[in-house]
Structure formats: C-alpha cells, structure tokens
Amino acid sequence: NGGRVTQNRAAQVLLGDGGQEHYYTRWSSTFINYLKTNNDPRLSKVAVTKLFLRDDLKGEPNMNPAFITTASVQKGMPNGKDLSGIAGRDVRQDASYTDFTDYSSPNPGMLKRDGNTIILTYAETELLWAEAAQRFNIGGSAAAHYNAGVTAAMTYLSQFDPSMALTAGDAATYLTAHPYVAANGLEMISTQYWAHTITMLDFYETWSNWRRTGLPALVPIVYPNTNTGGSIPRRFPYPLIEGVSNAANYKTASAAVPGGDKLVGRVWWDK
C-alpha cells in the first residue's frame, strides 16, 4: 500500500522470491570503506568474511557456519577487479589480496531461498522527503526526515533475518556522531540513500538515484579501450534490433538523447 509506506515506518513493499546463490559476490571496497570510515553499525550486519573456508566449494552445503561478522575484519573487494587471470585486473595480484574468502560477502541472511526481496522501504520515502524539504522547503524538516530515514534504514535489516537486527538506539548513536548538516544536506541524504539501497540489494535503484543526483561522488574504474572512455555508464543503449526494425523512430529517439544512444548518453533526468 503506497500510503502506508509513506506514513508507517513498519511498512515495506516485499516480494517473495525463490532465491539464488550469489556466493561469488563480494561487497566493493567503496561500500565497505564508507561503512568503516563512518563507524556505521550496518557493517557487522550486512557483511561477513570466511563465508566459505574453501573458495572452490560453493553452495549452501559448504557454507561455513562460523563466518565472521566482526566489523574490523571486513574488507571490500577492489572495484573493477575479477578472477580473470588478466594482468592488472585479477584481484589475486592486488596489494589487498590475502585470500578470496577474506573479502566481505553479503550476509547469507540477505540471500535466503525463502527470504524477502525488498523493493520499496519507508527509509527511501523519508530520505526522499528529506531531499524535498532541503531543496524546495516543502514537507517539513529536512533534518527530521533525514533522521527518520537513517533510523529506518538501519532497523529494517531484521526483515532479512533476525540476526541482522539493529535497534533505534543503534541508529540514535550513529546520528549523534553524524548529525544532519543543512549545508551538506543533499550530499548526506543522497549518500544515505546510496548506502541504504545497496543494503536492499536494489542496485538498479542505487545506480538510478546516483545518476539523478550526481551524489555521492564516485571514482570510475578505467580499463583500456572501454566503450565509456573511463566514465561510469549512464544508461542502457536501445536494443540493436530497434535500429533495424524501427529505424525511423530509433533515429529520432537516439538524436533526442544527450550524448546519443550510448552507454554515456544521458536520459533527461540524469545529472
């Protein structure tokens, strides 16, 4: 119910899913370092190391029940790295590498086969209200909406798994250490929205809101001979078939995209 999500901090829009195995997935160093730098209590709830003791064994039967949630040992995988064996790209050649299982994985409570897929939250609503209040002076206090949004972004984690629960007190401690500052308001709001939607595993929303606001400031990974010239992609190009089967309209639509029908072209709301 849309009305409930905008008014009730306990209301979320949930979608049941059969679940998938994502055990090669690692949190990025950008995300983990942000949580660490800000002493964010979500770190020990959303990230684990040593999810598997042997990286060559994947799947739930081989999961290490004693995986590590301690915040201080969490380590994000360097952005743009992989296991390809290619010089300069393979993470095993990176200075941060000790063992692949030492890079932080999403908490398995977030990936349960019978778990929830959370597609819209009260926290998102409050943070968007905070942005509206900050930008247009509507809808009440930006600080109040920000505080409510951050609190909800922390306390909702128990909906993935009870072991991931954070309390309103945990959020209050964080907010005391990181009070809302109107002069930096839009950056603070957008950064919290970025972090929250990452914990939701709603990466399309993370990407979309980053394109809309331009915040937080992110550093692109530059590979030789990329299609983006070393910048972060801004849109999906139209399907190739459109240029063949719908040529006239494709030409018109492509011309209307600033930058053209490319990964770096921008839709109208993109900052």
N, C-alpha and C positions, 0 to 999 in steps of 0.2 A: 504494500500500500504506500503510494508516494507520499501521502500526507503524514503517515506515521514516521517515515524515515526523516522527514524534515522537522519533526517535533519530539520524537521519542528516542532517547539515547540507547534504548534496548532494542530498537527496531533496525533490522538489516534486511536486505534482499538476498536470499540464499538460494542456491541451486544445487541439488544433489547430483553427484557425478560418480561414475563407476571407478574413477581414479586411474592414475597412470603411474608408472615407475619413472622417476626422474633422478636416479641416484648418481648419474654423471654430472648433474647440475651442481655448480658451485656459486656461492654469492660472490659478487665482484668486490675488488678492493675498494672501489669508490664508496659502495654502500657500507661495507663493514667499517672502513676507516671513519666514515661520518658518524656512525653509531658509537664507535670507540672514543673519538675525539670529544663527543658531547656527553659521554657517560650515560648513554641512553639505555634505560632498563630493558628495552626490547631486544637488545643484542643477545642476552643469555636465553631468550625465549624463542627467537626465530632462527638462530644459527647453532650448529653443532659441528664438532670435528670428530674424526675417527668413527664416522658412521659405518665404515667397513674397515676391518683390520687388514684385509687383503683386497686391494683395488681390483684384482682380476676376477673377484667373485661378486656378482651383482644380484639384486633381487632380495625381497624381504627375508627369505630363509637364512640368508647370510649376513643380515644386519647385526651390528654389534650392539647388544642391549645396554652396554655401558658407554655409549657415545658421550662426548664431553660437551657440556653446555657452558662451562666457565667462560665469562666474558673476556678475560685477559688472554686466553689462548686462541681466540677466534682470529682467523686470518683469511682475508678475501683474496680470491684469485686475481692476478693482474689482468686488467681489461685487455682484450684483444689477443690473449694467449690461448693456446689449444694443445692438443696432444698429437699434432700432425707430424712431428719429427722434422719440420722445416726450420732451418736455422733462423734465429731471430723471432720465431713465432711460438715454438714449442716451450711450454711453461717449465719443462724439466731443465731448460737451460737458463731459467731466470734466477736472479740472485735470491729471490724469496723462497725458492723451492727447497723443501726438505723431503716431503713425500706427498703424493697427490691427496692422500686421505687427511693431511693436515690442513688443507684448505676447507673453509667453512661450507657446509651443505645446509640447505633448508631443513629445519626441524622436521623429522618424519611425521610429527603430528599434523603438519600442514598438508601432507600428501597422502593421507589415509584413503584407502579404496572406498570406505564408507563415509568419508568426510564431506564437509561442505565446500562448495565453491562460492565465495562471497563476491557478489558483483556490484553491490552498492551499499554504502555504510552511512551511518549517522555522522561519523567523523568527517567523511567527504563533504557532507552537507554543511556542517558547521564551518569547515575551513573555507568553503566557497562563500558562505555568508560573511566570514571574516574578510575575505577579499572584497566583496561588495561594499562592506562597511568602510574598509580602508580606502578604496578607490572612489566611491561615489557617495559616501556618508549616508548610506541607507541601511536599514535593517538592524539598527542598534550599535552596540560597541564592538569594534574590531577585536579588542583585547579579550572581551568576554567570549566571543565566538571562537577565537583562537584557542583560548584555554579549554573550552568545551571540546573543540575538535581534537586537540592533542590528548586530552584525557580519554576521549572515546577511542582514539587511535591506539591507545595502549591497552585499555581494559577489554576491547573486543577480542583480543587474541585467544581468550579462553574458548571462543566459539570454534576454533580449530581443534583444541584439545585442552582439557582441564589443567594439564601440567604446564601450559603456557600462560597461565593466568597472571595478570598484573592488576594491582589494586588502584583505586583512585588516589590512595596515599602515595603510591609509587609515582603516579603522574604529577601529583602536587609537589613532590620533592624535585622532580625534573623541572617543573615550571618555575619553582622558586630560584633554581640555579640558572634558568634560561627564560627570564621574563620577557613579555612582549614589548618590543620597542617600535613605536609607530614609524620612526624614521627609516627603519629597515623592514617595515611590516610586510610588504609584498614578497620580499625575498624569504622572510621567515615562514610566511603562510605557504608559499609555493614549495619550499623545501620540505616542510612537514607533509604536504600533500604528496610530494615525490616519495618520501620515505614510507608513508602510510600505504600508498597503492602498491609499492614494491612488496610490503609485507602481505598484502592481499593476493600477491602473485598476479595482479592485474596490470601486466606490463604494457599493454596497449594504451591503457588509461594513463600510466606513468609517462609514456612517450608523447601521448597527445597533449597532456597538460603542460609538459615541458615545452613543446612546440608553441603552444598558445601563449605561454607567459615568458618564455626565454629563461626561466629560472627553475632550479639552481644553475649556476654556471658549470658546464660540464666540459671536460677536455676530450676531444676526439682522438681516436686511435688512427694513426696514419700508416697505411700499408702502401707499398709501391703499386702504381698502376691501378688504383681503385676507380670505381665509377663515380665516386663522390668528391674526388680531389682532396681527400683527407678531412672532410667535414662529416658530421653526423647526418644520416639520411633524414629527410623532412617529409617524405610522402612515398606511397606506393605508386609506381607508374601504372597507367592503364594497361589492361591485358593486351598482349600483342595482337590478338585476333581482332580487336577493335579497329586497328589501322587497316585491316584487310576487309572486314565485313561491314564496317560502318565508317568508311574513310572520310566522308564529308563532315560528319558530326565529330569524329575524332580530331580532325584538323582544327575545327572551331574550338573544341574543348581544350585541346593542347595549347593553342595560342592564348587562351584565357588564363593559363597557369603562369604566374610569375616565375621565370626560370625555365619554363617549358615542362614537357612531360618527362621529367627525370626524377631520380631519387632526391635531388637537391632542389627541385621546384617546390613552390610553397602554396598550400591552399590558402584561401582568403583570410582565415583567422590566425595564421601562423605568424608569430613574431619574428 
